[in-house]
């Protein structure tokens, strides 16, 4: 392969404007075809992204021999079925987060691709951003000493339109509430910076009867690097917050997970601020690294299906008490949720 010609499964507004353009700006990469259930919308999306073809079903897209990689950008509830088809078609696949509705489905997808020898990546794209690469370098340099503790707070305001006019609160499609949608980004970075989680405790509650999913989640954890920490996710807050603090034996580092705020490093020598802006197309770095990996076989700053499993496992562990287990079709038994 000299060029990656992507076939998109799903292509709503977020893909058209936020992630999709990255597949054209990456070197040796192009959006070749788009699939949406509505053929007119598929054509519109294809033309916006400069794609040559459009389809209204997955099977026809996967039969296109020009397509040599697939981007799955549909709701998580559709990922398993679509990933199975991509794997059988031997198409390397890049799946949007959340990876699947639960760890069980994510594991099934991962093992299937590994057995078939087909590359699989998950869109935990923050680990490829220059900002987080730099933060990891700082932590590994020992500048703030041995890492001992971490604390994260994410607040999001209640969005009536999102609750009532999207699939995000339909658990059969989403896998959970706002936490399940946004936490993969935060948790993946925690894992990348602090290590795999060896202990996890989580409490989730619902505080708005317009829906039945979780909207406030508090978790504590310990990692295999000996770091202990907490993380709070509130999707019905009055304000908007996004702050991560990592404490070492010689100082601390503070930064936003989702924003462009300065990185603040504090040691006994004083404070140091670093400004590393995110790229205009937020997934550009990750897509570029995935393309390079597919063409060269090297790893770069990608997130394989196997690596992404840790985030899926953690989220299931945090939410298992709320849903009374998550290794079955829990979306069909709302009466058992807390």
SULVENZI-V141461 format. One record per run of one state. SS is the DSSP state (~ for helix, > for strand, _ for the rest). FROM is the first residue (numbers start at 1). TO is the last residue. Records with the same first field share a line. If there is no record, write none. Layout:
BEGIN
SS->FROM-TO  FROM-TO
END
This chain:
BEGIN
_->1-3  10-12  20-21  26-28  36-38  49-52  56-57  64-68  73-75  89-91  96-102  117-119  123-124  129-129  142-146  158-159  166-166  170-170  175-177  195-196  206-215  224-227  238-240  249-250  256-262  268-269  275-283  297-303  320-329  333-333  337-338
>->4-9  29-35  53-55  69-72  92-95  120-122  147-157  197-205  216-223  228-237  241-248  251-255  263-267  270-274  304-304
~->13-19  22-25  39-48  58-63  76-88  103-116  125-128  130-141  160-165  167-169  171-174  178-194  284-296  305-319  330-332  334-336
END
